[in-house]
Every structure is written in C-alpha cells, then in structure tokens.
Amino acid sequence: VTLDAINKKFAANALEQQQIIDNELLSFEKRQEALEELTRLTEENNKANLAAAELRVKQAKDAKGLIDNEENRIALMVEENALMDAKAQKLAAEDELFDQKIELNNQWNERQQELHDEELQRIEDEKEARAAAVALVAKSLAVIDKLMQVRAKQTEKDYDKEVALAKASGKSIEKIDEKYAAIRREEAKKFK
C-alpha cells in the first residue's frame, strides 16, 4: 500500500466524518463520535506521513553519508523540509480538530442552556398557574364566606320575626328554636 493510497483513503474517510460533524440535524452524540473518529483517522494518517518522511530523511542521510556531494546534500535538505512540512501539517490538523472540538462543545453548551432556560420558564409558568389557582380559590372562599354571612343574617332575621310573631300571639318559641337550630346545622354542613 502506497502513501498516496493511504492519503486518498484518509481524505475520503475524513470527508465522510466531517459531513457528519457539520450536520446540525444529527444528535450531538453522533457528531461527537464522528469527531472522535476523525481525530483517530487524522492521527493514523499523520503517523504514516511522518514515518514516511522520517524514512526518506534517513535514506537521504545514508546517501549523503555514502557520497557527500551537492546533489545528496540538496536531496537531504529537501527531505528535511518535507519532514518539517509533515510536522507542520500534523500541528495544523491537531489545531483544526481542537477548534472543532471547542465549537461542538460550545454548540452543546448552548443547547443545554436553551433546554435549561426552557425548563426554568416551564417551572415559572407552572408557579404562575398555581398562584392564579390559589388566588381563584381564595376569591371563591371569600365569596362563600360572604354568602354564609348573608344567609346567617337572613336566617337570624327570619328567626327574630318568627319569635316576635309567636310572642305577640302568645305561642311557645320552643319549636321555632328547634327549627332554626336545624336550619343552622344544615347551613353549616353546606359550607364545610
């Protein structure tokens, strides 16, 4: 397998992983997995490229050691420059992957913040709804209390009228007391 074939296969696999990473419709987990796979592929590819460049430098040094001429010195310098380029490409790839990790992490954090804010809003809305329900119950209780007071006053007025009529006609008020005691008990039961 040649280095060109390794680099072509890497480029195809890297493109596939990069498309997954860039697809914001996919879950963060899938995008994170793709970034980890891209990192692994990049490390393997960089390792292969560095090993090949180091081998070419060694071969150029060996050739220069056998025959120290201008052509072999230039060839060694070319291979050393290629090795430096391979190291620079490795660092650039690592920087790019690091930047992508930061970006993906920032997107994940933003989404988590959005979800957190939505949950806080839901809780706040729920609190407001509960407070409105409590206020409505309090108003209802106040209305019931007023109604009970009005009925109690009316009952007492009716009692006083019947007692006054009974006394004016010389009748006993015992049955009236019993009647209104029963009415008061029934009224009390209604509002418990």
N, C-alpha and C positions, 0 to 999 in steps of 0.2 A: 504494500500500500504506500503510495507516494504522499509526500507532504501536501501537494496540490489537491489530491483526492481527500485527504483529511480536512483541509481548509474548506473545500467545497461542501463536504458533508456537514461540517460545523456551521457554515453560513446558512445552509438550508434549515438545519435544526434550530439555529439561533433565531432565524426569521419566524419560524413557527411559534417558538416560545414568546418572542417579542409581541406577536399579534395577540396572543392570549393575555399578556401583561397589559397591553394597551386597550383591551376590550373592557370598558367600564360596565358593560351589561353583565359580565360574569361576576361571580362572588369574589370577595377579597381573598378567600382561601385558595380558590383556583388560580387567581392571579399571583398570589404569593408562591404557590407551588411552582408555577411557570418561571417565576423569577429565581427560585432556588435551582431549578433545572438549568436555566440559562447560566447561572453562576457556575454550576458544576461543569457544563459543557465548555464554558469560556476558560475555566481553569485547566481542563484537559487539553484544549486547543493551544493555550498559551504554553503549557508544559511541553507539548510536542514541538511547537515552533522554537521555543528556547533551546530544547535539546538538539534540534537540527542545526540551529545557528551556532551553538557551542561546538558541535561536531565539526562544522565547516571551519570554525576558528582553529580548532585543534589540528585539522588537516592542513590548513594554511600555515600554521606554525611549524608543523612537521616538514612541509615542503620547503619553507624558508630555512629550517634547520639543515636540511639536506643541501639545498642550493640557495645561498644568501645572495640573491640578485634583486635588481629593481622590480622585476615582474612579480616575484614572490612576496616582496615587501608590500607592494601595492595590493596584491591579492589578499594578504593578511589584513591590511588596513580596511579593505572593502568588507571583508567578513567580520571584522571587529565592529565596523559601523553597522552592519546588518544585525549583529547581536545587540548593539545598543538600541537600534530601532525596534527589535523584537521586545526588549525590556521596556522601552517607552510605550509600545503598543499594549503590553501587559498592564502597565500602570494606568494608561488611558482607559482600558477596558474595565479595570477594577474601579476607577473613579466613576465611570458611567454606570456601572452596576450599583455602586454605593449611592449615587444620586437617584437611581430608580428605586432603590430600597427606601430611601428617605421620602420620595414622592408618594410611593404606595402607602407607606406608613402614615404620611400626612393625610392622604385621602381616607384611610381607615379611621384615623383620629377624628377627622371632620364628620364622617358618617356616624361615629359613635357619639359625638357631641350633638349632632342632629337628633339622634334617637333619644339621647338623654333629655334634650330640650323638649322633644315631643312628649316624653313621659312626664316631665315636670308640668307641662301645660295640661296634660290629661288629669294629673293629680290636682292641679289648681282649679280646673273646670269642675272636677268632682267635688272639691271643697265648696266651691261657689254653689253648686247644685244642692249640696247638703245644707248649706247655710240658708238657701232660699226655702228649702223644705222645712227647716226648723222654724224660720220666720213665719211660714204659712201655718204651721201647727200652732205657733204661739198666737197668731191672729185668730185662728179657729177657736183656741181655748178662751181667748178674751171674749169672743162673740158668745160662746157657750156660757161663760161666766155672766155676761150681761143678760143673756136670755134667762138664766137661772134666777138672777136678781129680780128681773121684771116679773117672772112667774111667781116668785116668792112674795113679792109685794102685792101682786094681784090676788094671790091666794089669801094673804093676810087681810086685804081689803074685803074680799068676799066673806071671810070668816067673821070679821068685825061687823059687817052688815047683817049676816045671819044671826049672830049673837045679839045684836041690838034689836032685831025684829023679834027674836024669841023672848028676850027680856021684856020688851014692850007688850008682848001678848001674854006674858006670864008663863011661858013654856020653859022646860028644862033645856040647858045647853049641853048636857052630857053627850047626847047623840051627835050634836054638832062638833064637839071636841073630838069624838071618835072618828067622825067622817073626815075632818081636816087633818087629823094625825095620820090617817091612811093616805090621804092626798099628798101630804108632805113626804111620807116614806116613798111613795111611787115616784114623785118628782126627783127625790134624791137618787133613786135607782137608775132613772133615765140618764143621769149625767155622770155616772161613775165610770 
